[in-house]
Amino acid sequence: MQVSSLNEVKIYSLSCGKSLPEWLSDRKKRALQKKDVDVRRRIELIQDFEMPTVCTTIKVSKDGQYILATVVTFETLSDDYSKIVFLHNDRYIEFHSQSGFYYKTRIPKFGRDFSYHYPSCDLYFVGASSEVYRLNLEQGRYLNPLQTDAAENNVCDINSVHGLFATGTIEGRVECWDPRTRGRVGVLDCALSSVTADSEINSLPTISALKFNGALTMAVGTSTGQVLLYDLRSDKPLLVKDHQYGLPIKSVHFQDSLDLILSADSRIIKMWNKNSGKIFTSLEPEHDLNDVCLYPSSGMLLTANEAPKMGIYYIPVLGPAPRWCSFLDNLTEELEENPESTVYDDYKFVTKKDLENLGLTHLIGSPFLRAYMHGFFMDIRLYHKVKLMLNPFAYEEYRKDKIRQKIEETRAQRVQLKKLPKVNKELALKLIEEEEEKQKSTWKKKVKSLPNILTDDRFKVMFENPDFQVDEESEEFRLLNPLVSKISEKRKKKLRLLEQQELHGKEEEEEPEGKPSDAESSESSDDEKDWVAEVRKQRRLLQQEEKVKRQEQLREDQQTVLKPQFYEIKAGEEFRSFKDSATKQKLMNKTLEDRLKLEAKNGTLSVSDTTVGSKQLTFTLKKSEQQKKQQEAEKLHRQERKAVRRSAGHLRSRPRRGRPFH
């Protein structure tokens, strides 16, 4: 047993120290216990209290009789271990009963945390998605998910008093939802609120831990090492506590009897008063932490470490020992205590160069500085006072503005939508995907990258002018792209999703990790037979559409009633013909496009489409009156010649007489 002390609070470690191999005989064990003090003081409270591999989550059942540890996370639905739900790292969810495995299903995206809503029997799953998946255990089916404004969600929790559901996002926000109406009731921007006077922000603070306490209190842990205490009636934190390590907060718990909050990162467990923020005590385990669990109604603390061995700590001040190990209360008083060195908290570590910049070198050797390694520890409050005195131009506001700008820039880089042009959106999306694949191949093979059409000014009109819009219903497009419906199905779905994101101003994941187990389907490859069949199908559809168009045009022509049109001749003008005057005048006022259409209607111009997607134009030149008369005379002449033509059929050769020649 190892004993440490901070602020006169003794912490007994019941899992550290040397262990004896099981194959040793009792005689050898007694001999070692006499020689080695660490072996003699060791208490094996729980035999073989370790995992085959590293565990990330540890919890105690509600009745306090069972300790459970696993990977990712789990939740006990009953007071004991008879009903447990496990969330695996491969998107599977397993339900276990007292007899063992019961049922397994899967969620669409990789999960990171989940909570159970007892009134509605709903499981809420959050993970690498903007959606919160809901699985109803009473109906045995998935319900409509909750759509958050975040790209991904890390943690979640449900208030046991009024059932409010809260989820922490990677953008540093906490979204609160009402399960009754399935509507969002509030958003907390914890990233900006977590900035303290001594914070050094190098990345966007994401939410890494979340815990409710009572009806109005909530604690939030960030990835940069801050713990924020909120009253749900305000969007400003009541208290911000910095762990000073810059590591993500792994777990947050409340100890109601002493009004304490237990917050843990991978290096240290801090216990501090939730009203004043004063440190009560702290603990540094021998292994890096993954999770911390406070044994109910006792002073025992359990840890899941980055090692197969799990930790057990007993703090008598927090409460009595559990009922199954009540002997610890009497045993700890008799043990010899060797407190470790004091842990300096609420102090700022400074080097000699920092003291020179602050002008505090004269304090070396005084009680204000405590020598440690290559520098000194000084009170954090004194450090801030001196810093403000040296920066009379509102250093604090300037620093907060800089941090706020950095956070917003990081958010803008993370939540970035693909801006698609107004014209040829599907073509632009296809080019973007090809560019991403090209960049991946360029990064792998170090191939020289080619210019992108989207960024080339020579082709920008193709994505701005509606006249360049690709007509997917045209005959050429459908014949040249017989499998366009199958190939572009995913792209169209993605395009609709991006348009929704542009309307709502949020980000969507570009590549889905998977589909639900009951909705999975395999896509068959397109071979030559499928291609030919699709071409024939498209041709039949085109013929049917052309037939329908002709029938509709015929019905319209039959229903059309021609009415006479009257024209007024202006004074002083001579009426010649509509072709010579009115038609020419109209043609002069029309654009080239309208004139071409009119020429095509009159028969002097014909436009036809070829099978390769090009256009073929045929012009019929107008003839003069002299040419028309000459053609008419030639036509009459041919008819006259044909009428007077005599047949030569009666002229036949006569056979020769005489002996035939052999």
Buried (B, 14 or more C-beta within 10 A) or exposed (E): BBBBBBBEBBBBBBBBBEEBEEEEEEEEEEEBBEEBEEBEBBBEBBEEBBBEEBBBBBBBBEEBEBBBBBBBBBBBBEEBBBBBBBBBEEBBBBBBEEEEEEEEBBBBBBBBBBBBBEEBEBBBBBBBBBBBBBBBBEEEEBBEBBBBBBBBBBBBBBBEEEBBBBBBBBBBBBBBBBBEEBEBEEBBEBBBBBBBBEBEBEEBBBBBBBBBBEEBBBBBBBBBBBBBBBEBEEEEBEBBBBBBEBBBBBBBBBBEEEEBBBBBBBBBBBBBBBEEBEBBBBBEBEBBBBBBBBBEEBBBBBBBBEBEBBBBBBBBBBBBBBEEBEEBEEBBEEEEEEEEEEBBBBBBBBEEEBBEEBEBEEBEEEEEBBEEEEBBBBBBEBBBEBBEEEEEEEBEEEBBEEBBEBBEEBBEEBBEEBEBBEBBBBBBBBBBBEBEEBEEEBEEEEEEEEEEBBEEEEBEEBBEEEEEBEEEEEBBBBBBBBEBEEEBEEBEEBBEEBEEBEEEEBBBBEEEEBBEBEEEEEEEEEEEEBEEEBBEEBBEEBEEEEEEEEEEEEEEEEEEEEEEEEEEEEEEEEEEEEEEBEEEEEEEEEEEEEBBBBBBEEEBBEEEEEEEEEEEEEEEEEEEEEEEEEEEEEEEEEEEEEEEEEEEEEEEEEEEEEEEEE
